[in-house]
Amino acid sequence: MKVLVPLDFSKEAEKALEFAKEHGWSVIVLHVLEESLLEKIYPWFSKPGMDFKKFVEERLKEAEKELEKYDAEKRIVKTGKCWKAIIETAEEEGVDMIVMTEKGSGAVAEIEDVTLGSCAERVARHAKKPVLIVR
């Protein structure tokens, strides 16, 4: 079975990867850089004179490097809305299932829980592929 495991690099999200590996499934890991969060942190975390596009490119490279530490068949980094990118990637990669935790522990997770509903909830509601939530 081939599964997609979205990761935000939190210990909580890594539980889904551990679960998939314990079951012997082939894993594709995905990290999504939230566009709205990148726009908010750009003024504080960019170097003087760095344009937004270059700032995003650097964040993508950092995320790609961070994903290298995970044992997976494939590693993907995207920008966009978390839940939409997860669903799109699941379809593009032809996975059998999406395996994720209820919520990560990042800033976006905290904001979404209050204002939008969690990423996992939206994935479960809108995905055509089965979604397994690991607690």
C-alpha positions in Angstrom: 0.0 0.0 0.0 1.3 3.5 -0.9 0.4 6.3 1.5 0.9 10.0 1.7 2.1 11.4 5.1 2.0 15.1 5.5 4.6 16.4 8.0 5.1 19.8 9.7 8.3 18.5 11.3 6.6 18.2 14.7 6.9 15.1 16.9 3.1 14.9 16.8 3.0 14.7 13.0 5.8 12.2 13.0 3.5 9.7 14.7 1.7 9.2 11.4 5.0 8.4 9.7 5.9 5.9 12.5 2.4 4.3 12.1 2.8 3.9 8.4 6.3 2.4 8.7 5.1 0.0 11.4 2.6 -1.4 8.9 5.1 -1.7 6.2 3.5 0.7 3.8 5.4 2.6 1.1 5.5 6.2 2.2 5.6 9.6 0.4 6.2 12.5 2.8 4.9 16.0 2.1 5.6 19.3 3.7 3.5 22.3 2.8 4.7 25.8 3.3 1.6 27.9 3.9 1.5 30.9 1.7 -0.3 33.0 4.2 2.2 32.3 6.9 5.1 33.0 4.6 3.6 36.4 3.8 3.3 37.2 7.5 6.8 36.1 8.5 8.6 37.6 5.5 9.2 41.1 6.9 10.8 39.6 10.1 12.8 36.7 8.7 14.1 37.9 5.4 17.5 39.4 4.8 17.6 43.1 4.0 16.9 43.7 0.3 15.7 40.1 -0.3 12.5 39.9 -2.4 9.6 37.7 -1.4 10.3 35.1 -4.2 13.8 34.6 -3.1 12.6 34.3 0.5 10.2 31.5 -0.5 12.9 29.7 -2.5 15.1 29.7 0.6 12.3 28.3 2.8 11.6 25.6 0.1 15.3 24.5 0.1 15.3 24.4 3.9 12.2 22.2 4.0 13.6 19.9 1.3 16.8 19.5 3.4 14.7 18.8 6.5 12.7 16.1 4.7 15.9 14.2 3.8 16.0 12.8 7.4 12.8 10.9 6.9 12.8 7.3 5.5 10.4 7.6 2.5 10.0 6.5 -1.0 9.6 10.1 -2.1 9.8 13.5 -0.5 7.8 16.5 -1.7 7.7 20.2 -0.7 4.9 22.5 -1.9 3.6 25.9 -1.2 -0.1 26.6 -0.8 -3.0 25.9 1.5 -2.2 22.9 3.6 -5.3 20.8 3.1 -5.6 21.6 -0.6 -1.9 20.7 -1.3 -2.4 17.4 0.6 -5.4 16.4 -1.4 -3.8 17.4 -4.7 -0.6 15.5 -3.9 -2.6 12.4 -3.0 -4.3 12.5 -6.3 -1.2 13.3 -8.3 0.9 10.5 -6.7 -1.9 7.9 -6.9 -1.7 7.0 -3.2 -4.0 4.5 -1.6 -4.5 6.5 1.5 -3.6 9.7 3.4 -2.2 9.1 6.9 -1.9 12.1 9.2 -2.3 13.2 12.8 -5.2 15.2 14.1 -3.0 18.3 14.3 0.6 19.2 14.2 2.1 21.6 16.6 3.1 24.4 14.4 1.9 28.0 14.4 -0.4 27.4 11.5 -2.1 24.5 13.3 -2.8 26.7 16.3 -4.2 29.5 14.1 -6.3 27.2 11.9 -7.8 25.4 14.9 -9.2 28.7 16.1 -10.2 30.4 12.8 -10.7 27.8 10.1 -10.9 24.3 11.4 -7.9 22.0 11.3 -6.1 20.9 8.2 -6.8 17.3 9.1 -10.5 18.0 9.3 -10.6 19.7 5.9 -8.6 16.9 4.3 -10.9 14.2 5.8 -13.9 16.2 4.6 -12.8 16.9 1.0 -10.4 14.1 0.0 -11.5 11.4 -2.4 -8.8 9.1 -1.0 -9.3 7.4 2.4 -7.9 9.4 5.3 -6.5 7.7 8.4 -6.1 10.0 11.4 -3.5 8.7 13.9 -3.8 9.8 17.5 
